[in-house]
């Protein structure tokens, strides 16, 4: 499978696209607006509120919204290492390649008031923090929607091959490195240099020389000491250490040996990336390419078309079936339908084929759109248990390609699959769109017939305030046309019951659902 990493740079935004066999599978966007690109940043923050009932605190980082700090993100030690990595102390296998995954992902703290029930922490947060206290924290989850960032005191510094863990003196190796001899070699190298700190060897560490591993470890240790010195001198709230910009972060985290080409369209960014690769990954420097075509980079590789499709609510399948994706504040609902596909045999086989085709598309869309949190998939109902198990197994298999951590429950008798996917950034929909200023994100407006009937009911109430006076109803032009044509009998009936003339006037500045009632006839020809 061929893979290309495209980076489209402009002074006002950086867009990153990962293509597999020419198809967009991952997209990242960073713009200069305040509050974007915070993931991994380290701050000297100030505790502004401690919430014993939630075992959490709000921390001022100097941003628009306060950050959220849960008690589990404060404690440390061997038990904490075990909890974070989901394994027994002392085991090195099974670690995740993603440094962002070091934060607990068994909680959905996007909405603090909906924290699931859990065991009472051994040390209550009110014994650890006080209001006004200064504390060094790292952003583990970007602000999403109306919620502030989530932070942790478990500072980790991701490098290209290693992740440095400041507070946990343990070692780990990415589970994607399968060769046992290589795993042992990496553990031995890290064991000789770790000191009081911990390291995780990332997938990119596989095959790296001892010198390269040691050099990067030394660099990360020195960086940590510099951050500590900066924290001692700084007064909260302030930024102590900023993560790499979008370009270098993509090169560090996505540009692995499996990516054949790294294509940039800006000479300045090209020179910066070349310098980075010469220092940290010289073997991959030949894969770096400067795009100089006349057509914009993303258009030349059809990324713009893929992005446009990723914003569609309905996604068509090749067979003629389709998938509908709807997101709410709390969860994402995905509905599978047969659509135009009628099959050739019986209904059960038609349903199974549609569901299996939908599984591939759903796994792809979750990754592309970066959909996270709770996800409920409503597959077409199948009677046979073996078919439900086939769909469930297929979904888990396709999700293995996704870097985002997922947990999938078996399909219910109603054809529902519940799953979660780790969310650290805004999904593509929230990145590129905003709620409709008309419907405020509801997706629906009152029907035009409902609007004019509502206006007539309110005119009956207003008539009491203006006894004997003619009335003028100002509405959107669409509503005016409806009243004067289809609604003419209703208008005549209202004039008869109120015993007065009513003028209907159009005002393009009015919301489709809005109307204004005033005494007097404002335009002789309005009705």
LUMGU-795384 format. One line per field, with one value per residue (C-alpha): residue number from 0; z, y, x; residue in one letter. Coordinates in pm, whole numbers, always signed. Each point is the difference from the previous one (the first is absolute). Layout:
BEGIN
i c(NUM/...)
z c(Z/...)
y c(Y/...)
x c(X/...)
aa c(a/...)
//
This chain:
BEGIN
i c(0/1/2/3/4/5/6/7/8/9/10/11/12/13/14/15/16/17/18/19/20/21/22/23/24/25/26/27/28/29/30/31/32/33/34/35/36/37/38/39/40/41/42/43/44/45/46/47/48/49/50/51/52/53/54/55/56/57/58/59/60/61/62/63/64/65/66/67/68/69/70/71/72/73/74/75/76/77/78/79/80/81/82/83/84/85/86/87/88/89/90/91/92/93/94/95/96/97/98/99/100/101/102/103/104/105/106/107/108/109/110/111/112/113/114/115/116/117/118/119/120/121/122/123/124/125/126/127/128/129/130/131/132/133/134/135/136/137/138/139/140/141/142/143/144/145/146/147/148/149/150/151/152/153/154/155/156/157/158/159/160/161/162/163/164/165/166/167/168/169/170/171/172/173/174/175/176/177/178/179/180/181/182/183/184/185/186/187/188/189/190/191/192/193/194/195/196/197/198/199/200/201/202/203/204/205/206/207/208/209/210/211/212/213/214/215/216/217/218/219/220/221/222/223/224/225/226/227/228/229/230/231/232/233/234/235/236/237/238/239/240/241/242/243/244/245/246/247/248/249/250/251/252/253/254/255/256/257/258/259/260/261/262/263/264/265/266/267/268/269/270/271/272/273/274/275/276/277/278/279/280/281/282/283/284/285/286/287/288/289/290/291/292/293/294/295/296/297/298/299/300/301/302/303/304/305/306/307/308/309/310/311/312/313/314/315/316/317/318/319/320/321/322/323/324/325/326/327/328/329/330/331/332/333/334/335/336/337/338/339/340/341/342/343/344/345/346/347/348/349/350/351/352/353/354/355/356/357/358/359/360/361/362/363/364/365/366/367/368/369/370/371/372/373/374/375/376/377/378/379/380/381/382/383/384/385/386/387/388/389/390/391/392/393/394/395/396/397/398/399/400/401/402/403/404/405/406/407/408/409/410/411/412/413/414/415/416/417/418/419/420/421/422/423/424/425/426/427/428/429/430/431/432/433/434/435/436/437/438/439/440/441/442/443/444/445/446/447/448/449/450/451/452/453/454/455/456/457/458/459/460/461/462/463/464/465/466/467/468/469/470/471/472/473/474/475/476/477/478/479/480/481/482/483/484/485/486/487/488/489/490/491/492/493/494/495/496/497/498/499/500/501/502/503/504/505/506/507/508/509/510/511/512/513/514/515/516/517/518/519/520/521/522/523/524/525/526)
z c(+0/-110/+237/-54/+261/-140/+186/-137/+175/-1/+258/+131/+10/-36/-140/+23/-203/+10/-314/-32/-358/-103/+248/+285/+334/+253/+8/+243/+5/+205/-26/+176/+208/+375/+153/-293/-2/+381/+27/+170/+115/+355/+221/+342/+104/+301/+170/+1/+135/+173/-34/+267/-127/-341/+127/-256/-28/-245/-89/-157/-286/-124/-275/-75/+199/+315/-34/+176/+225/+138/+317/-186/-207/+313/+192/-102/+69/-104/+41/-217/-269/+9/-31/-283/-208/+94/+112/+305/+135/-153/-329/-305/-270/-128/+9/-243/-268/+48/+269/+34/+116/+328/+147/+132/-280/+196/+94/-211/+168/-287/+229/+363/+143/-167/+148/+36/+347/+118/+312/+250/-58/+266/+46/-40/-224/+280/+174/-313/-127/+142/-178/-108/-12/-296/-181/-314/-236/-356/-238/-63/-189/-218/+79/-173/-69/+302/+231/+113/-34/+219/+173/+196/+228/-159/-234/-302/-279/-331/-226/-334/+141/+373/+245/+317/+319/+266/+305/-63/+3/-217/-349/-282/-364/-261/-61/-373/+35/-12/-24/+349/-57/-107/+299/+237/-171/+41/+364/+74/-159/+191/+326/-22/-35/+172/+346/+204/-306/-234/-374/-258/-326/-287/-321/-172/+244/-172/-177/+137/+112/+364/-56/-150/+293/+258/-173/-7/+363/+102/-198/+171/+346/-64/-133/+320/+216/-204/+49/+376/+14/-198/+235/+303/-151/-137/+163/-76/-225/-281/-280/+88/-295/-335/-197/-351/-266/-220/-269/+221/+218/-308/-110/+345/+60/-344/-230/+76/-215/-140/-163/-337/-72/+201/-225/+102/-203/+181/-44/+353/+157/-230/+130/+362/-45/-182/+292/+243/-197/-43/+379/+107/-299/-274/-160/-84/-137/-364/+22/+50/-308/-73/-205/-268/-220/-116/+138/+383/+175/+155/-325/-198/+229/+22/+372/-29/-147/+276/+265/-152/+12/+362/+95/-151/+240/-238/-138/-291/-26/-331/+18/+20/+375/+214/+344/+190/+259/+259/+293/+319/+300/+176/-274/-370/-157/-322/-190/-272/-275/-307/-214/-367/+56/-32/-22/-206/+252/+333/+234/+260/-257/-132/+353/+84/-315/+67/+364/-90/-263/+252/+258/-226/-75/+366/+116/-274/+86/+374/-77/-268/+190/+334/+165/+368/+320/+14/-336/-66/-332/-110/-247/-204/+210/-65/+136/+5/+291/-219/-232/+289/+119/-350/-8/+353/-83/-327/+177/+255/-278/-200/+314/+50/-268/+209/+235/+216/+294/-33/+214/-172/+162/-175/-213/+190/-111/-129/-240/+200/+62/+270/-9/+117/-178/+173/-76/+52/-275/-167/-271/-360/+7/+285/-150/-333/+78/+252/+106/-239/+115/-94/+177/+250/-81/+45/-367/-29/-31/+64/-316/-185/+63/+374/-3/-153/+221/+307/-117/-43/+353/+143/-202/+181/+327/-128/-114/+365/+49/-304/+11/-322/-178/-324/+31/-205/+5/-115/-100/-218/-375/-22/+275/-158/-332/+177/+190/-303/-216/+178/+328/-144/+146/+345/-30/-98/+290/+243/-129/+42/+355/+107/-189/-146/-303/+18/-221/-77/-61/-102/+174/-132/+317/+211/+95/-182/+332/+123/-39/+128/+76/+5/+7/-314/-369/-97/-371/-188/-250/+251/+8)
y c(+0/+332/+297/+370/+275/+340/+327/+310/+305/+356/+271/-16/-379/-333/-301/-353/-292/-366/-193/-377/-126/+352/+20/+250/-189/+261/+378/+256/+377/+268/+365/+301/+61/+2/-334/-216/-230/-26/-375/-75/+358/+39/+282/+142/+18/+125/-203/+216/-247/-340/-221/-277/-137/-67/-65/+251/+357/+287/+147/+340/-27/+355/-122/+90/-298/-163/-349/-309/-209/-332/-149/-306/+237/+125/-310/-189/-307/-364/-51/+303/-132/-328/+176/+225/-280/-264/-265/-139/+189/-114/-122/+182/-139/+129/+370/+238/+175/+323/+224/+176/-333/+27/+188/-218/-83/-197/+326/+237/+331/+210/+80/+15/-34/-340/-172/-372/-149/-127/-101/+272/+110/-97/+364/+251/+293/+252/-146/+49/+341/+332/+298/+243/-270/+6/-330/-115/-185/-131/+7/-359/+85/+302/+225/-157/+195/+210/-193/+102/-205/-300/+4/-233/+34/-311/+190/-199/+121/-184/-29/-173/-336/+40/+140/+142/-37/+247/-153/-374/-192/-291/-123/-106/-104/+55/-307/+59/-111/-377/-138/-116/+46/+360/+62/-131/+208/+318/-76/-59/+333/+192/-177/+124/+366/+50/+117/+113/+45/-230/-57/-164/-111/+95/-196/+226/-126/-339/-42/+324/-18/+10/+343/+139/-130/+132/+338/+51/-108/+247/+275/-66/-6/+335/+141/-109/+172/+317/-17/-43/+304/+203/-105/+112/+347/+41/+141/-168/-4/-24/-229/-173/-229/-10/-319/-17/+183/-196/-68/-145/-182/-177/-89/-135/-197/-102/-16/-356/-258/-102/+343/+6/+375/+320/+282/+366/+303/+272/+50/+136/-298/-232/+137/-29/-360/-93/+132/-196/-325/+46/+14/-265/-227/+39/-330/+146/+332/-127/-44/+376/+180/+366/+35/+267/-64/+276/-171/+22/-307/-124/+45/-186/-303/+26/+72/+291/-231/-255/+272/+118/-355/-35/+276/-174/-141/-285/-224/-228/-356/-161/-245/+278/-8/+297/+106/+303/+166/+235/+149/+147/+151/-336/-260/-82/-211/-193/-155/-264/-30/-221/+298/-95/-343/-281/-298/-316/-267/+25/+294/-138/-22/+346/+138/-176/+126/+359/-15/-141/+268/+262/-127/+86/+344/+74/-88/+225/+289/-18/+34/+266/+217/-61/-87/-76/-64/-230/-141/-205/-182/-116/-282/-151/-273/-355/-307/-237/+23/-111/+297/+246/-146/+35/+370/+54/-183/+191/+335/-85/-111/+322/+210/-149/+238/+297/+162/+125/-230/-176/-227/-192/-192/-296/+64/-9/-188/+333/+31/+270/+19/+235/+112/+275/+166/+214/+368/+253/+252/+154/-216/+113/+127/+243/+100/+107/+102/+198/-18/+154/+355/-65/-327/+15/-353/-161/-93/+98/+313/+38/-74/+308/-98/-29/+342/+181/-177/+90/+362/+3/-136/+275/+261/-104/+71/+331/+115/+38/+254/+207/+5/+118/+68/-164/-224/-61/-334/+12/-338/-153/+27/-379/+14/+304/-183/-305/+210/+202/-307/-331/+173/+259/-171/-7/+371/+94/-203/+176/+347/-97/-125/+301/+242/+195/+0/-175/+94/-256/+154/-175/+70/-188/+74/-214/-359/-246/-85/+360/+251/+348/+127/+376/+214/+189/-80/+63/-57/+44/-271/-241/-219)
x c(+0/+148/-26/+66/+10/-101/+53/-170/+146/-128/+85/-356/-46/+179/-185/+134/-137/+101/-88/-8/-18/-103/-289/-11/-2/+116/-31/+137/-45/+169/-91/+144/-312/+50/-80/+109/+298/+21/+50/+333/+59/+133/-128/+64/-365/-192/-273/-311/-254/+12/-308/+2/-331/+154/+353/+119/+124/-5/+338/+62/+251/-43/-235/-360/-132/+133/+145/-133/+227/-127/+148/+133/+214/+176/+107/+312/+208/+2/-373/-62/+233/-188/-336/+111/+139/-256/+246/+181/+298/+326/-147/+125/-226/-329/+80/-153/+196/-190/+150/-333/-138/+190/-293/-284/-240/-257/-173/-203/+67/-127/-292/+123/-350/-38/+303/-74/-7/+336/+180/+82/+361/+252/+98/-288/+67/-62/+306/+212/-107/-114/-147/+270/+268/+239/+47/+180/-234/-4/-297/-113/-318/-77/-296/-299/-319/-88/+232/+344/+316/+72/+338/+226/+299/+155/+230/+113/+225/-42/+300/+17/+108/-65/-248/+156/-208/+102/-171/+4/+329/-113/+76/-229/+15/-269/-211/+45/+361/-54/+353/+96/+373/-59/-224/+267/+270/-204/-79/+368/+97/-265/+80/+358/-100/-337/+117/-301/-219/-188/+0/-223/+156/-229/-42/+254/+265/+5/+333/+147/+363/+103/+151/-323/-208/+246/+32/-377/-34/+269/-174/-334/+158/+170/-328/-177/+262/-43/-378/+45/+230/-252/-281/+200/+42/-353/-311/-331/-186/+253/+115/+328/+54/-180/-35/+140/-198/-241/+261/+273/-254/-135/+352/+85/-321/-128/+303/+105/+177/-339/-45/+171/-8/-19/-118/-1/-102/+197/+379/+43/-176/+194/+331/-119/-113/+322/+203/-218/+36/+375/+26/-250/-74/+265/-100/-343/+124/-1/-378/-44/-137/-76/-318/+36/-304/-234/-309/-34/+142/-324/-189/+265/-40/-382/+14/-243/-265/+55/-34/-327/-139/+112/-244/-302/-256/-80/+275/-92/+130/+99/-289/-258/-43/+100/+116/-134/+226/-152/+191/-141/+177/+18/+31/+9/-272/+66/-292/+44/-264/-40/-101/-17/+158/-258/+235/-35/-95/-179/-32/+243/+281/-80/+11/+326/+171/-112/+111/+343/+48/-109/+252/+293/-143/-80/+352/+137/-232/+79/+369/-38/-247/+178/-329/+44/-190/-300/-113/-314/-32/-345/+58/-282/-158/+121/-175/+298/+241/+290/-58/-5/+330/+149/-84/+137/+325/+39/-40/+269/+232/-36/+44/+347/+125/-112/+253/-285/-70/-334/-214/-281/-285/-168/-307/-328/-310/-133/+292/+181/+373/+126/+360/+232/+290/+260/-48/+279/-82/-301/-153/+13/-357/+65/+334/-144/-358/-200/-367/-251/-76/-364/-76/+292/+103/-341/-17/-368/-212/-370/-194/-122/-360/+76/+166/-295/-256/+205/+11/-378/-52/+219/-190/-317/+180/+144/-344/-97/+281/-105/-383/-161/+331/+109/+306/+314/+177/+362/+148/+271/-85/-49/-263/-171/-38/-143/-255/-115/-49/-58/-89/-240/-314/+160/+90/-356/-136/+234/-102/-366/+43/+208/-225/+291/+229/+335/+295/+272/+343/+324/+332/+304/+198/-233/+82/-226/-169/-28/-280/-86/-352/-65/-313/-98/+37/+363/-47/-327/+82/+153/-310)
aa c(x/x/x/x/x/x/x/x/x/x/x/x/x/x/x/x/x/x/x/x/x/x/x/x/x/x/x/x/x/x/x/x/x/x/x/x/x/x/x/x/x/x/x/x/x/x/x/x/x/x/x/x/x/x/x/x/x/x/x/x/x/x/x/x/x/x/x/x/x/x/x/x/x/x/x/x/x/x/x/x/x/x/x/x/x/x/x/x/x/x/x/x/x/x/x/x/x/x/x/x/x/x/x/x/x/x/x/x/x/x/x/x/x/x/x/x/x/x/x/x/x/x/x/x/x/x/x/x/x/x/x/x/x/x/x/x/x/x/x/x/x/x/x/x/x/x/x/x/x/x/x/x/x/x/x/x/x/x/x/x/x/x/x/x/x/x/x/x/x/x/x/x/x/x/x/x/x/x/x/x/x/x/x/x/x/x/x/x/x/x/x/x/x/x/x/x/x/x/x/x/x/x/x/x/x/x/x/x/x/x/x/x/x/x/x/x/x/x/x/x/x/x/x/x/x/x/x/x/x/x/x/x/x/x/x/x/x/x/x/x/x/x/x/x/x/x/x/x/x/x/x/x/x/x/x/x/x/x/x/x/x/x/x/x/x/x/x/x/x/x/x/x/x/x/x/x/x/x/x/x/x/x/x/x/x/x/x/x/x/x/x/x/x/x/x/x/x/x/x/x/x/x/x/x/x/x/x/x/x/x/x/x/x/x/x/x/x/x/x/x/x/x/x/x/x/x/x/x/x/x/x/x/x/x/x/x/x/x/x/x/x/x/x/x/x/x/x/x/x/x/x/x/x/x/x/x/x/x/x/x/x/x/x/x/x/x/x/x/x/x/x/x/x/x/x/x/x/x/x/x/x/x/x/x/x/x/x/x/x/x/x/x/x/x/x/x/x/x/x/x/x/x/x/x/x/x/x/x/x/x/x/x/x/x/x/x/x/x/x/x/x/x/x/x/x/x/x/x/x/x/x/x/x/x/x/x/x/x/x/x/x/x/x/x/x/x/x/x/x/x/x/x/x/x/x/x/x/x/x/x/x/x/x/x/x/x/x/x/x/x/x/x/x/x/x/x/x/x/x/x/x/x/x/x/x/x/x/x/x/x/x/x/x/x/x/x/x/x/x/x/x/x/x/x/x/x/x/x/x/x/x/x/x/x/x/x/x/x/x/x/x/x/x/x/x/x/x)
//
